Amino acid sequence: MVMDAERVVAKGATPSRETVVVIGNGPTAAERAKAALRQPNRDVHACGSVSEAFELLPTVEPDLMVVSLDLQALPGRRMLAAVRELYPEVPVVALSGNATVDFAVQAMRAGAVDYLEWPSDPERLARTAHRALMDLQATRALEETRESVKDRYGFKHLLSRSPRMLRVFDQIRAVAATDATVLIRGETGTGKELVAQAIHERSRRRENRLISINCGAFTESLLESELFGHEKGSFTGATGRQRGVFELADSGSLFLDELGETSLNVQVNLLRVLEEMAFRRIGGHDLVNVNVRIIAATNVDLESAVRDGRFREDLFYRLNVFPIILPPLRRRPEDVPLLLRHFLEESAKDYGVEPPVVAADAMESIRHYSWPGNVRQLRSFCERWVIVAGGGTLSRDLLPKEMLDGSRASGTPSALVVDETIPMKDQVDRVAERIERIYLHRQLLRFSGHLQNTAKAAGITRRTLYNKMRQYGLDAADYRGK
């Protein structure tokens, strides 16, 4: 299914005019492709030869290139490489009169976002071009969104174009200026802690600390010690006084994550502190007064927990002063391409590689996946994809099986699907090389390009390090002073 443009372009906006350049194997093939690609808001230039193409290209700014790999004057792969060098951000669709598996692999390795046999199916070419142009528009919208969200809201870590999330941003802005208690609710991985950070950073307490604690990560006794602190000798192992997070967050904000997992005893003590803003450390007698802004979060259905007697009703009402509901990623699919590119770029920067180009068929599967782990799951997948496909093309055969099936993932994500057209040893070697490059990049960063220290930490000789750096295109000068 072709994604409607209204899901990428804001409703009511006028789509910008598109420019497509076709480089065909002869004027007839080029004109056929041009006819298939013609649209009212699109300029399509058809070149029947390499010389025609190089005359045209300096005069236009293409949004999409459609390149035949059957060119007579110049091998198709060399032409594709030349186009990618001239226009690294422009998607390229590769055509061939004999689109074999070998052709497909070569085209994707050379940087094409998709490939198909031509002349064959004009509608398929039209759909492929439409998807590639929508993906390009989404990439450009990513940068615009980063700036507009930053300008409008001052949020550094949240990114969305979804009307549902933009309403959440308005809620954050409204409540941040107050000291009201906030209850953030949503599925696991929707970004509840990021919302808490955004509230704190826009509040008058932003010069003081935001302390976060995962209430579900502790036993009852340990959680009370973490929350309220303890005195020396109050229990076995208490060798000195320890301040709890309520004290540490004094004059700032306290984020209580996974609050729905707490016991009834802890809930009683929490209610007392929220009402009085005072407590006693475990084993202590003195009352400790604090001034803390409370932001709580949970993925538990608290109304059901109250009915079942697992959560105190009075605490629920005390926390639910200003509720914020975060929509799951499946309810805001227009954000998937934006977040995908953001996380790919972020991970590629961390690992010192170029972000992969996302093939059209891969993007289609990614868009229609339900993402049960939400934004956190998407971010983890992007990190894995950068390791496997960084600097190359993220093709559909690199997606997990559950994503290809369009089904929900359960438990631990499956391993990456392998390309059965490539020998397993070659695939393992490729992944191993990427991991080795990333490891050396991080060691060079750690030691600011000092080769002797880097080689020692990596357990290899300096000569071996030098050879591997040359193999992976790493330069010690790039790391000095970092």
Secondary structure, DSSP 8 states (H G I E B T S, - for coil): ----GGGTS-TT-----EEEEEE-SSHHHHHHHHHHH--TTEEEEEESSHHHHHHHGGG---SEEEEES--SSS-HHHHHHHHHHH-TTS-EEEEESS--HHHHHHHHHTT-SEEEETTT-HHHHHHHHHHHHHHHHHHHHHHHHHHHHHHHH--SS-----HHHHHHHHHHHHHHTS---EEEE--TTS-HHHHHHHHHHHSTTTTS-EEEEEGGGS-HHHHHHHHH-B-TTSSTT--S-B--HHHHTTTSEEEEETGGG--HHHHHHHHHHHHHSEE--BT--S-EE---EEEEEESS-HHHHHHTTSS-HHHHHHHTTEEEE---GGG-GGGHHHHHHHHHHHHHHHHTS---EE-HHHHHHHHHS--TTHHHHHHHHHHHHHHHHTTSEE-GGGS-HHHHHT----SS-------TTS-HHHHHHHHHHHHHHHHHHHHHHHTTT-HHHHHHHHTS-HHHHHHHHHHHT--GGGTTT-
